[in-house]
Amino acid sequence: AYVKIYRPGWILGQSTTGIIAADNNHLLLLIKGCIQMGYVPAWKVRLNILPVDFVSNLIVKLSINDDTRNGVF
């Protein structure tokens, strides 16, 4: 049996249209709140944000590729 773990980070909108379901996304709600208040947290954090269609295509390709039997992606 093979084990493949997918850890894509933040998954947001579609790559060509930018369409996003923002209703329950706490990152987007945080950004919206910061814009509304005019303040941002003093965090030194890098966000790894990927478009949903890229992530889904990559997971499908990795899952059917026998060359990558075990791994964290």
N, C-alpha and C positions, 0 to 999 in steps of 0.2 A: 504494500500500500504506500502511496505517496502522500506527503503532507505539503501543502502550499498555503502560505499565510499571506493575505493581502492587506497592507496597511497604507492606504492611499492618502491619508491626511484629510484636508478639507475638500469636499466635493461640492462644487457650485454649478452655475449655469452652463448651458449648452454653448459650445465653442464658437459657432458662427452667428447665432441669434442673441446669445446672452440671456435667453429666457431662464428664469429661476423661480422656484417655488419658495418664496420668502416667508410664508406664514409661520412656520415653526423653526426657523433657522436661528439659533441663538447668537451666532456670529454676526449675522446681518442685523438682528435686533440690537446688538451691542453697538454696531456702527451707526445705526439709525439714531439710537439714543445719544451717542456722542455728538452727532451732527445737530440734533435738536437742542442739546444743552450747550454746545459750543466748547466742550471739554473732551479731552482724551486721557486715558490712563497713561502713566509714565512707564509702560512696560517695554522691555527690550526683547521682543518676541518676533521671530520670523514666522510668517504664515506660509505654509505649503498649500496653495490652492490650485486645484486641477478641475478642468471642465468635465462634466458628467459623461459626455460621449467618449472622451479620451479614456477615462478610467474604465468604463464598461467594455470598450473594445480591447484594452490592454488585458483586463482580467480574463476575457474570453480567449484571447490568443495565448496567454500564459497557461491557462487551464488545459488547453488541448495540445500543448507543445510537450512532447515526450523528452526533449532535451533538458527541460527544467523540471526534474522529478521532485525534488524537495527544495524548499527555500522560502524566504520571506521577501516579499515584493512590496 
